[in-house]
Amino acid sequence: MPVLDRLTLGKSGEDLACRELGRRGYAILARRYRTRIGELDIVARDHGVLVFVEVKTRTSDRFGVPAEAVTLHKQAKVRMMADDYLLRKGLADCPCRFDVVAVTMPCGGRPVIEIVQNAF
């Protein structure tokens, strides 16, 4: 898949994830929050808990379901980026968790969105 297509797919998946999270009562605080380590896809608040959301979007499960792409290495990076966010925002004592939104967008079909709370 060409890079532009992957970027478009990823952005579309994040858009769908934000809509679904909002529908479920999450307040979106930031999207694509950049740190020196990388980028947090979504930062949200859910009933007083700060949620760092990693979004994985695929067109099929041919190479595994989207959530499986959040490897231990990726989890460690997201944790470091979350620490950076908490430090910069002065939220060191804020309760937080890590969710994964898995989006499957089959060609010609309806997107399937799965939210895994406390994924890691």
GUVO-145269 format. One record per residue: x, y, z of N, C-alpha, C, O, CB in turn. Coordinates in steps of 0.02 Angstrom, whole numbers, plus 50000, padded with zeros to 5 digits. Glycine has a CB too. Layout:
! GUVO-145269
XYZXYZXYZXYZXYZ;...
***
This chain:
! GUVO-145269
500434994150000500005000050000500455006250000500905006650042499515000050061;500355010949955500755017049954500685020950019500185020450054500565021349894;501205024950035501225028650097500615033250104500305033450157501865032750102;500445036850050499875041450054499245037750072498845040250112499785045049987;499145031850044498545027950060498545025850134498015025950166498505021750016;499125024050160499175022150232499005028150276498655027550326499875019450249;499275034050257499135040050296498395041750294498105043550346499545045950269;498085041250236497365042650229496965037550269496485039450303497155042450155;497155031250266496805026050304496865027450378496375026950415497095019050287;497465029150401497575030550472497175036550496496875036250550498315031750485;497165041850457496775047850475496025046150477495675048350523496895053550424;495785042450429495085040350428494915036250490494385037150520494915036350364;495365031650508495265027550568495245031750631494835030550675495815022450574;495685036750636495685041250694495035045350697494765046450751496285045850692;494805047650639494175051450636493595047150662493195049350703494025053850564;493565040950638493035036350661493105034850736492605034650772493055029750621;493715033950758493835032550829493595038450872493275037350923494585031250842;493755044550851493545050450890492785050850893492495052350946493825056850859;492455049550837491725049750837491425044550884490965046050922491445048650767;491705038450882491445033150925491585034550998491165033451041491745026350904;492195036951013492355038651082491895044151107491645043751164493095040951087;491775049251066491315054551085490615051951097490275054051144491305059951031;490395047451054489735044451062489675040751128489135040451158489585039651004;490235037951152490235034251215490385038651275490465036151331490745028551211;490435045151265490505049751321491215052151335491315055951382490245046651380;491705050051296492385052451305492415059751281492075061551233492905048051266;492805063851315492935070751293493635070651261494125069051294492895075951353;493675072351197494315072351162494695078751182494445084251172494215071951084;495295077851209495705083551231496235085351180496405091151171496035081851298;496505080251146497035081451096497045075851045496885070051060497725082151131;497245077650985497355072750932498055073950904498275079550896496815073150874;498385068450890499055068850861499515073250903499845077750876499025071350789;499525072050967499945075951013500675073751004500845067951016499715075051087;501085078450984501785076950969502235077551030502185082451068502045081450913;502665072551038503185072751089503845071551054503865070250994503055067351146;504395071851091505045070551060505125063151041505555061451000505605072551107;504715058951070504755051751057504315049650999504475044950962504545047851120;503765053150989503285051350937502635055150947502635060650974503155043850937;502095052050926501455055450926500925051150960500835045350944501245057150855;500565054251007499985050851038499395051950991499255057550970499835053651110;499045046550974498475047250928497925051550957497725056550926498205040350910;497695049751016497135053351048497255053651123497465048651153496455050051031;497125059451152497105060051225496395062251241496135067051213497655065351252;496085058651287495385059951303495275059551378495715057451416494915055051266;494675061551399494475060851469493845056651470493375057851432494375067851504;493835051651514493255047351521493085046851595493425043451633493385040251490;492555050351615492325050351685492905051751734493005048051782492005043651702;493265057051722493795059151767494465055551759494935056951795493575058151836;494505050951712495125047351699495415049851633495055050351583494995039551697;496055051351634496395053351573496555047051533496845042251560497045057451588;496375046951470496455040851429496905042351370496785046951331495765038251405;497435038351364497875038751306497665033251259497675027251276498645038051328;497465035251199497155030551152497615029451092497815034151058496465033151129;497765023151080498145021251021497635018450971497245014050987498715015951037;497645021050910497175018950858497545014850806498065016950781496815024950825;497285009050790497565004850737497015003450686496485001050704497874998250765;497165004950623496665004150570496934999450517497514999950497496485011050539;496514994950496496684990150443496094989550395495524991250413496884983250473;496224986950336495684985750289495434978550294494894976950269495904987150217;495824974250326495614967350336496024964450394496474967750420495704963050271;495864958250413496264955050465496744949950435496974945350469495804951550517;496894950950372497344946350336498014945550371498304940050372497454948850264;498274950850399498904950650434498824951350510499284953350545499364956150409;498224949650534498074950050605497584955650618497514960250578498704951050646;497244955250674496764960550692497154966850711497724966350735496294958250750;496844972650702497214978950714497524979450784498084981850790496744984750704;497164977350835497414978150904498064974250915498464976150958496894975650954;498174968950877498794965050884499414968950862499974967150879498754958550843;499314974450826499874978550804500144982950860500664986250851499654982950745;499814983050916500064986950974500514982251014500314979251064499464989751019;501134981850990501634977351019501884979851086501724985551106502224976550971;502264975851121502564977951184503004984151174503014988651216502974972251216;503364984351118503784990051103503354996351095503525001651122504194988851039;502804995851058502355001451048502045003651114501985009651128501794999650997;501854998851155501575000451221502065004451263501875009351296501374994051258;502705002451261503215006051299503285013251273503365017851313503895002351295;503265014151208503315020851179502715025151199502795030951217503355020451102;502115022251197501515025951216501565027951290501365033551308500875021751203;501805023551332501885025251403502365031051413502235035651452502135019051443;502935030951376503415036551382503115043051357503225048351386504055034851341;502725042651302502405048751276501875051251325501785057351333502085047351208;501525046651357501025048551408501365052051467501115057051492500625042351432;501935049351488502305052551542502495059651523502445064251564502935048551559;502715060651462502895067251436502285071851439502335077551462503165066751364;501715069451416501095073451416500905075451488500765081251501500515069451384;500915070651534500735071951603501205077051635500985081451672500745065451644;501845076551621502335081151648502225088151620502215093051658503045078751632;502155088751555502065095251523501415098751544501385104851549502075094451446;500895094851557500245097651576500155098351651499635100651674499695093451547;500655096151690500605096651762500075092051791499725093851839500445103751782;500015086151763499485081451784499765074951814499475069651806499045079751724;500325075551848500675069651873500235065151917500325059051918501275071751912;499765068151954499345064152000498675062051970498255059352005499225068152063;498585063351906497945061851873497885054351858498355051451831497875065951808;497325051251876497235044251857497205043651781496885047651748496595041151890;497535038451755497525037551682497515030151664497645025851705498125041051650;497355028951601497355022151575497525022451500497555027851470496665018651587;497635016551472497805015951402497295011651366497195005751383498525013051394;496965014551317496475011051277496745010151206497175013851183495795014851276;496485005151172496635004051102495965004151064495485000851085497024997351090;495955007851010495375007550965495605004050902496045006350867495085014750950;495284998450888495444994450828494894995750777494304994550789495494986850845;495094998250719494624999950666494784995450605495344995450581494655007550647;494274991850582494344988050521493884991150469493274991750480494184980450532;494174993150413493804996550360493834992350296494244993650252494085003850347;493394987350291493404983050231493174986950169492734991250174492964976850242;493464985350112493254988650050492514987450038492294981650035493684986049990;492134992850031491424992250017490994990350076490384989950069491334987349964;491294989150133490894987250192490894992650245491254997650240491164980750221;490494991450296490454996150352491054995250397491264989550409489794995250392;491335000650423491895000050470491674996550534491104997250557492175006950487;492124992750562492014989450626492494992650676493094992950664492124981550622;492214995250731492614998750780492564995150847492014994050873492385006150787;493144993350874493164990050938493594994150986494154995950969493444982750931;493334995551045493704999251095493904994451150493484991151181493285005251123;494554994051162494814989751215495064994351271495584997451265495384985051189;494674994651325494874998751382495394995151424495404989051428494265000551426;495844999151454496394996251494496764990951455496914985551481496124993151560;496924992451393497234987451348497934985451371498154979851359497274990251278;498274990051404498954988451430499124993051488499664992451516499484989051375;
***
